[in-house]
Structures are given as structure tokens and as C-alpha cells.
Amino acid sequence: MLRLYFFILLMGLVRSDTDEACSEFTRLGFHSAVVGTGLNVKLMLYTRKNLTCAQAINSTAFGNLNVTKKTTFIIHGFRPTGSAPVWMGDLVEGLLFIEDMNVVVVDWNRGATTLIYTHASKKTRKVAQVLKEFIDQMLADGTSLDNIYMVGVSLGAHISGFVGEMYNGQLGRITGLDPAGPLFNGRPPQDRLDPGDAQFVDVIHSDTDALGYKEPLGNIDFYPNGGLDQPGCPKTIFGGMQYFKCDHQRSVYLYLSSLRESCAITAYPCDSYRDYRNGKCVSCGIPQKESCPLLGYYADNWKDYLREKDPPVTKAFFDTAEEKPYCIYHYLVDIITWNKNVRRGSITIKLKDKAGNITESKIDHEPATFQKYHQVSLLARFNQDLDKVAAISLVFSTGAITGPKYKLRILRMKLRSLVHPERPQLCRYDLVLKENVETVFQPILCPKLLM
């Protein structure tokens, strides 16, 4: 019995010591948000040696931090309820899964927790100064600015920019995840994130009409679904808190998807979302051309290519699915018609493989204009990527509820994958589509001269 008592006591001590050794993100409540909090910045280190148990570090105690490796700082934003970011653990785990690095969570919840947004935004430069002092010590111990990477969310994106400005833009990289718009919109570069804050700055804008920043802020600025309403997010206030934060947070979850192997989100450099949807910006997906940029962690693959541009900046657009991992697979549908009169309308295309899997794309964002012997290229977006297409169906619609039913006479249809341009292109000739009637057919391989 005495042995059992000492064993239980020993296990309790071990558990207690372990709990104390693991630094945890500051958790505050609504009361703290009401009364406000003074600024206190905690740095918590994760490595592959301590993947689930953070070490509290500072400029005099680096813990497991290896100055010869990349160090990624994760900086959260405004916390109106004082809770910890729900995505933080997944982001730490994803980064360490993809690369052996130091991941430093910058916990400034005491400072970010307040109901008054202006109070939190005024503390951003002070947070940046704390990080500057820590990085200075890292540099003294042998690290390189090339190995410093900052991932900033909302206000955290601008904090990253302030740190980068202190080092004259020599930080290796900054990723801004829907940088905060309120109080920063229209501000000069020195008062916000900008392309000169690091050697490479990439930004994801997912809520440009509310909490996010609309204009470009980086070397490459990604606009999922045009940067406005994100699919799967509530459209009315009846969605509760998700109505206010879902679009804003989607930038984080899109970045997280790039850390997984399930799919890679491809984006298309373009002047506008409309031009992208109209299939005018897909040349980077064609062989012999520059490959398209990837969203998220691997966006810096485009760094050298952008350096050749003057100025070295671009905007990129893409669409996503409603749910994780959010990937959409892009195809071009080239149609040549031989109607005597012009036809205007939308096309719905379905693909089916031999296993019976079906995926559908409605190309109806604006009417396409079909003229005799003119090729129209339509951008089709599918939720599934079917490797071997066994059947295709097309539906033509003018959108008219009453009036005569029209026909679309297709001289040639060609389907080509943008994500996998090496795949054989599929064709079909001499089709007549009756309005609102699904026409199913088996495609054939296009002649090589057409490919």
C-alpha cells in the first residue's frame, strides 16, 4: 500500500513538472476583453524535438532554437473574446511536418484582447519592437536574416511588416494572411505591410469588403474567389459569429491546405477577377510557359520570376471549393460554333469517369457570345479531378424563362486540363445542343495538330 502511495505521488509530480515545462498560449475571457489588457508578449518555441510541448523562450534563453535553421514566426491578430486561435495548433504542426525548422508562436493576447479594435492596433508597433530585440540576439548568435520567415494574420501581417521595415526589407519572407483593413486602408507603406518589407512578400486577401485589406500589399497578392465572399461561409447575420469572421479566417485555412499533400492550389496571375473567370489568364498553365504560382507555403517558388518584372509585383486569382482542402481543378473548354446567328448563353459541363464518378461545372457568371467559326474559350472549374474521362455532357442555356428554345451548333469542342497540361486533350465534333437539354457523348483524343 505504501508503494502504491509513493507511485501515485511520483506520477503526480512528473505530470505536474511536465505541465509546468510546456508553455501555453494565454487564454483570456470576455471580462478581459471588456476591461482591456496591458501588452505582454510571450514567445513559444516548437521544433521537431518538442512538437507538442512549447518552450518559453526569450533573448537570453533560446531553448531548442537552432540558429542555423529557418525560423518561422506566427503572429496572430485582434482577439475580441480573448480565446486562443483555433487554427494555431494545426499551423504549427503543418509547418514542422513540411520542414525541419524553428516555429515561434508570438503570443500577444495580452494586448490583442479588447473589445476596442483601436486599442489593439495601437500596440502593433510595440509587438514589432519586442520581436526586433529577439531577432537581434538571434543575429548575434549566428542566424541569418535570409532564414527569418514571418506568417502574420490580420493585425499580425502589419506587425510582420513593421519588423521587416526595421531590417530594411532584408527578412527572408513575410506571408500576410488577410492583413487587417480597418485603420490601415489608405495608409502609406511605412504604416502597413508593403512589398519592400522582406525579400519576398506574399499575401492572401479573403475578406476585402469587411475586415481585410483590399489593395495589393505584396510581391504577389492572391485573391481567392475574387477576395470577397468565400464559399461555405454564412451569407447572413443568422450565421452567428461565423458571419463576421469566416471570410477573414479563410485565408488561414487556405494557407494550411498548402501544408498538406492532398492537393496544391494553383492561382492565375491576372489584372482582374473577371478576366480570370473569362479564361483570359491561363497561359502559365500551358507547356513551355512559366508554371502557375502555388498558393501558400510554396508561393516563393515564384520569387525569382517576379524579380524579372518591373515592378516585381502581380495579382493572382483562383476559386475554391466550400470545404477542405478547398481545391478546384481548372479546365479550358474551347468551343467553335457554326450557327448563322449569334447565340448568347451559359454552358454546364459534366465529366464522368469509368468508375462512375461525376463532377460538374456551371459556367454562368456572365453570358458567353458564340459567333459562327469563332472559338470561345470558357474556364471550367471542377471539385474533382478525374484522370480518365469516359463521358462528357453539355447543356446550353440562354437563361430565358419564356420565348423560343434555341440550338447551339458546335463544330468542335475541346477540353484541356490546366492543372495537368500533359494529359491528352479531348475533342468532339458536330454536336447540336438543344437549349436546356443535356447532351451526353464520348470524347475522342484530339489530333496532335490541335494540341
C-alpha positions in Angstrom: 0.0 0.0 0.0 2.9 2.4 0.8 4.5 1.6 -2.5 1.2 2.4 -4.3 1.0 5.7 -2.4 4.6 6.7 -3.4 3.9 5.6 -7.0 0.8 7.8 -7.3 2.7 10.7 -5.7 5.6 10.3 -8.1 3.3 10.2 -11.1 1.6 13.3 -9.9 4.9 15.1 -9.6 6.0 14.0 -13.1 2.8 15.2 -14.6 3.0 18.5 -12.7 6.6 19.1 -13.8 5.6 18.3 -17.4 2.7 20.7 -17.3 4.9 23.5 -16.0 7.6 22.8 -18.6 5.1 23.3 -21.5 4.3 26.9 -22.2 0.7 27.5 -23.2 -1.0 30.3 -25.2 -2.5 32.9 -23.0 -6.2 32.2 -22.6 -8.4 35.1 -21.5 -12.1 35.6 -21.3 -14.8 38.2 -22.1 -14.1 40.0 -18.9 -10.6 40.8 -20.0 -11.9 42.0 -23.4 -14.2 44.4 -21.6 -11.7 45.9 -19.1 -8.8 45.6 -21.6 -5.3 44.2 -21.1 -1.8 45.6 -21.0 0.7 44.4 -23.5 2.7 41.3 -22.7 4.5 39.3 -25.5 5.3 35.6 -24.9 7.4 33.7 -27.4 6.8 30.0 -27.5 9.1 27.7 -29.5 8.2 24.5 -31.2 10.6 22.2 -33.0 10.5 18.6 -34.1 12.1 17.8 -30.8 9.2 19.4 -28.9 6.4 19.2 -31.4 3.5 19.3 -28.8 5.2 20.9 -25.9 6.1 24.6 -26.4 9.2 26.1 -24.8 9.0 29.6 -23.4 12.0 31.5 -24.9 13.4 35.0 -24.8 16.5 36.8 -25.9 18.5 35.2 -23.1 17.1 31.7 -23.3 16.8 30.1 -26.7 15.9 26.6 -25.6 15.9 24.2 -28.6 16.1 27.0 -31.1 18.8 26.2 -33.7 20.0 29.5 -35.3 21.3 27.6 -38.3 17.8 26.6 -39.4 14.9 28.6 -40.7 12.8 30.3 -38.0 9.1 30.9 -38.7 7.3 33.4 -36.5 3.5 33.0 -36.3 1.8 36.3 -35.3 -1.9 36.4 -34.6 -4.2 39.4 -34.8 -7.1 41.1 -32.9 -8.7 38.8 -30.3 -12.0 40.4 -29.2 -13.0 37.5 -26.9 -9.6 36.6 -25.5 -9.7 33.0 -26.8 -6.7 31.2 -28.4 -6.8 31.0 -32.2 -8.4 27.7 -33.1 -6.0 27.2 -36.1 -2.7 27.7 -34.2 -2.0 24.1 -33.4 -2.7 22.9 -36.9 -0.4 25.7 -38.3 2.5 24.8 -36.0 2.1 21.1 -36.8 1.8 21.7 -40.6 4.9 23.8 -40.7 7.0 21.3 -38.8 5.7 18.4 -40.9 6.8 20.1 -44.1 10.2 21.3 -42.9 12.6 20.9 -40.0 12.6 24.4 -38.7 12.1 26.5 -35.6 8.5 27.7 -35.2 7.9 30.6 -32.8 4.4 31.4 -31.8 4.2 35.1 -30.9 1.5 35.3 -28.2 0.5 38.9 -27.6 -3.0 38.0 -26.5 -2.5 40.4 -23.5 -2.7 43.4 -25.7 -4.8 41.9 -28.6 -7.7 41.1 -26.3 -10.1 44.0 -26.1 -13.5 45.0 -27.5 -12.0 48.2 -28.8 -10.1 47.4 -32.0 -8.1 50.7 -32.0 -6.5 49.7 -28.6 -5.2 46.5 -30.2 -4.0 48.2 -33.4 -2.0 50.8 -31.4 0.1 48.0 -29.8 1.3 46.5 -33.1 4.5 48.6 -33.3 5.3 47.7 -29.7 5.0 44.0 -30.6 7.2 44.5 -33.6 9.9 46.1 -31.3 9.9 43.1 -29.0 10.4 40.8 -32.0 13.2 43.1 -33.3 15.1 42.8 -30.0 14.7 39.0 -30.1 15.9 38.7 -33.7 18.8 41.0 -32.9 20.0 38.4 -30.4 19.5 35.6 -32.9 21.7 37.5 -35.4 24.3 38.0 -32.7 24.3 34.2 -32.2 24.8 33.5 -35.9 21.4 33.3 -37.6 20.8 35.0 -41.0 18.0 37.3 -42.0 17.5 35.1 -45.0 16.3 32.4 -42.6 13.7 34.6 -40.9 10.1 33.9 -42.1 7.1 35.6 -40.7 3.5 34.5 -41.1 1.2 37.2 -39.9 -2.6 37.0 -39.6 -4.7 40.2 -39.8 -3.0 42.7 -37.5 -0.1 40.2 -37.3 0.5 40.8 -41.0 1.2 44.5 -40.3 3.3 43.6 -37.3 5.4 41.5 -39.7 5.7 44.4 -42.0 6.9 46.7 -39.2 9.6 44.2 -38.2 10.7 43.9 -41.8 10.9 47.6 -42.2 13.3 47.7 -39.2 15.6 45.5 -41.1 15.3 47.5 -44.4 13.4 44.7 -46.1 16.2 42.1 -45.6 14.0 39.5 -43.9 13.7 36.3 -45.9 10.0 36.3 -46.3 6.7 37.6 -45.0 3.3 35.9 -45.6 0.3 38.1 -44.8 -3.0 36.2 -44.2 -5.8 38.7 -44.9 -4.0 41.7 -43.5 -6.3 43.9 -41.4 -8.1 46.7 -43.4 -9.7 48.9 -40.7 -7.3 51.7 -39.7 -4.8 50.6 -42.3 -6.6 51.1 -45.6 -5.1 54.0 -47.5 -2.1 54.3 -45.1 1.4 54.9 -46.6 3.8 52.0 -46.9 5.6 52.7 -43.7 2.4 52.4 -41.7 1.4 48.9 -43.0 2.7 45.8 -44.7 4.3 46.5 -48.2 6.4 44.6 -50.8 9.6 46.2 -49.5 9.4 44.7 -46.1 11.1 41.4 -47.0 12.9 39.8 -49.8 9.6 38.2 -50.7 6.1 39.2 -49.6 3.1 37.1 -50.4 -0.5 38.0 -49.3 -3.8 36.2 -49.3 -6.9 38.5 -49.4 -10.1 36.7 -48.4 -12.3 39.4 -46.9 -11.6 42.6 -48.8 -15.1 44.1 -48.3 -15.0 43.9 -44.5 -12.1 43.0 -42.2 -9.3 42.6 -44.7 -7.2 45.0 -46.9 -8.4 45.3 -50.5 -5.4 46.7 -52.3 -2.2 44.7 -53.1 0.4 44.6 -50.3 3.0 42.1 -51.5 5.1 40.9 -54.4 2.2 38.5 -55.1 -1.3 39.1 -53.9 -3.7 36.2 -54.0 -7.5 36.8 -54.2 -9.5 33.6 -53.6 -12.9 33.8 -55.1 -12.1 37.4 -56.0 -11.2 38.2 -52.4 -14.8 38.7 -51.4 -17.4 36.2 -50.1 -15.9 32.8 -49.6 -18.0 29.7 -50.5 -19.2 27.8 -47.4 -19.3 30.9 -45.2 -22.6 32.3 -43.9 -24.2 35.0 -46.1 -26.5 36.5 -43.4 -26.2 37.5 -39.8 -28.1 34.4 -38.8 -24.8 32.6 -39.2 -23.8 34.0 -35.8 -20.1 34.8 -35.2 -19.1 32.8 -38.3 -20.8 35.5 -40.4 -18.3 38.1 -39.1 -15.1 36.0 -39.1 -15.5 33.1 -41.6 -14.3 35.0 -44.7 -11.5 36.6 -42.7 -10.2 33.3 -41.3 -10.5 31.5 -44.7 -7.0 32.9 -45.6 -5.5 30.9 -42.7 -7.3 27.7 -43.8 -6.2 28.1 -47.4 -2.6 28.5 -46.3 -3.0 25.4 -44.1 -4.1 23.5 -47.2 -0.8 24.2 -48.8 1.0 22.3 -46.0 -0.9 19.1 -46.8 -0.2 16.7 -49.6 -3.8 16.2 -50.6 -3.8 19.0 -53.2 -2.0 22.1 -54.3 -4.0 25.2 -55.0 -3.0 26.9 -58.3 -3.5 30.6 -58.9 -3.6 32.5 -62.1 -1.9 35.9 -62.4 -4.4 38.4 -63.8 -5.5 42.0 -63.8 -8.9 41.3 -62.5 -11.2 38.5 -61.2 -13.5 39.0 -64.2 -10.7 38.4 -66.7 -9.7 35.3 -64.8 -13.2 33.9 -64.8 -13.4 34.6 -68.5 -10.3 32.4 -69.2 -8.0 35.3 -70.2 -5.2 34.5 -67.8 -4.3 30.8 -68.1 -1.0 30.9 -70.2 1.1 30.0 -67.2 -0.7 26.6 -67.2 0.4 25.8 -70.8 3.6 23.9 -71.5 6.7 25.9 -72.5 5.4 28.8 -70.4 6.1 29.8 -66.8 4.3 27.4 -64.4 1.5 29.0 -62.4 2.1 30.2 -58.8 1.0 28.0 -56.0 -0.9 29.4 -53.0 0.6 29.3 -49.6 3.9 27.8 -48.4 5.3 27.3 -51.9 4.3 30.7 -53.2 8.0 31.7 -53.0 8.8 29.4 -56.0 7.7 32.5 -58.0 10.2 34.8 -56.3 12.9 34.6 -59.0 10.4 35.0 -61.8 8.9 38.1 -60.2 12.3 39.7 -59.8 12.5 39.9 -63.5 9.3 42.0 -63.6 9.3 45.8 -63.3 7.8 46.4 -60.8 8.2 42.9 -59.3 4.6 42.5 -58.3 1.5 40.7 -59.5 -2.1 39.8 -58.5 -3.3 36.2 -58.8 -6.9 34.9 -58.8 -8.4 31.5 -58.2 -11.6 29.9 -57.0 -12.1 27.4 -54.2 -14.5 24.7 -53.1 -16.6 25.2 -49.9 -14.8 22.6 -47.8 -11.3 21.5 -47.0 -8.9 21.1 -48.8 -10.6 23.7 -51.0 -9.0 22.7 -54.2 -10.7 23.4 -57.6 -9.4 21.8 -60.8 -9.4 24.1 -63.8 -10.0 23.1 -67.4 -10.5 25.2 -70.6 -13.4 24.3 -72.8 -12.8 25.6 -76.3 -16.0 25.8 -78.5 -16.3 26.7 -82.2 -19.9 27.1 -83.4 -21.5 27.3 -86.8 -24.8 29.0 -86.1 -25.7 31.6 -88.7 -26.9 34.0 -85.9 -25.1 35.0 -82.8 -26.0 33.0 -79.7 -25.5 34.2 -76.1 -25.8 31.9 -73.1 -24.1 29.7 -70.5 -22.7 26.2 -70.6 -22.9 23.5 -68.0 -20.4 20.7 -68.4 -20.2 17.3 -66.6 -17.4 14.9 -66.6 -17.7 11.2 -65.8 -15.0 8.5 -65.5 -15.2 4.7 -65.9 -15.8 4.3 -62.2 -19.0 6.4 -62.4 -17.6 9.5 -60.6 -19.2 12.7 -61.8 -18.1 16.3 -61.5 -19.9 19.4 -62.8 -19.1 22.9 -63.7 -21.6 25.7 -64.4 -20.0 28.4 -66.5 -22.7 31.0 -65.9 -21.1 34.0 -64.3 -21.8 36.0 -67.4 -23.3 35.0 -70.8 -20.8 33.8 -73.4 -21.1 35.0 -77.0 -21.0 32.3 -79.7 -20.3 33.5 -83.2 -20.0 31.5 -86.4 -16.5 30.0 -86.8 -15.2 31.9 -83.8 -13.5 30.0 -80.9 -14.8 30.7 -77.4 -12.6 29.6 -74.5 -14.5 29.0 -71.3 -12.9 28.4 -67.9 -14.5 25.4 -66.2 -13.9 24.7 -62.5 -14.5 21.2 -61.0 -14.4 20.0 -57.4 -13.0 16.6 -58.5 -10.0 15.8 -60.7 -11.0 12.9 -62.9 -7.9 11.4 -64.5 -9.5 9.4 -67.3 -12.8 11.0 -68.6 -15.1 8.4 -70.2 -18.1 10.7 -70.9 -18.9 14.4 -71.2 -22.3 16.1 -71.2 -23.1 19.7 -72.2 -26.1 21.9 -71.5 -26.7 25.2 -73.3 -29.0 27.8 -71.7 -29.9 31.4 -72.6 -31.5 31.9 -69.2 -34.8 32.9 -70.7 -37.9 31.6 -69.0 -40.3 32.2 -71.9 -39.8 32.5 -75.6 -38.4 30.2 -78.3 -35.9 27.5 -77.5 -32.6 27.9 -79.3 -30.0 25.4 -80.5 -26.2 25.7 -80.3 -24.5 24.0 -83.2 -21.0 23.0 -82.2 -18.4 22.4 -84.9 -15.7 21.4 -82.4 -15.4 21.2 -78.7 -12.0 20.7 -77.0 -11.4 20.0 -73.3 -7.9 20.6 -71.8 -6.7 20.4 -68.2 -4.8 23.4 -66.9 -3.6 21.7 -63.7 -2.2 18.7 -65.8 -1.4 20.1 -69.2 0.5 16.9 -70.0 -2.8 15.0 -70.2 -4.3 14.2 -73.6 -6.8 16.8 -74.8 -10.3 15.5 -75.5 -12.4 16.6 -78.5 -15.8 16.1 -80.1 -17.2 17.3 -83.4 -20.6 18.2 -85.0 -22.8 18.5 -81.9 -26.2 20.1 -81.8 -27.2 21.3 -78.3 -30.9 21.9 -77.7 -31.5 24.6 -75.1 -31.8 23.2 -71.6 -31.4 19.6 -72.8 -28.4 17.6 -71.6 -26.4 16.1 -74.4 -24.1 13.2 -73.4 -21.2 11.9 -75.6 -18.0 10.0 -75.5 -15.0 12.2 -76.3 -12.1 11.2 -78.5 -8.4 12.3 -78.4 -7.8 15.5 -80.3 -5.4 15.3 -83.3 -1.9 16.3 -82.3 -2.1 19.4 -84.6 -4.8 20.8 -82.3 -2.9 20.1 -79.1 
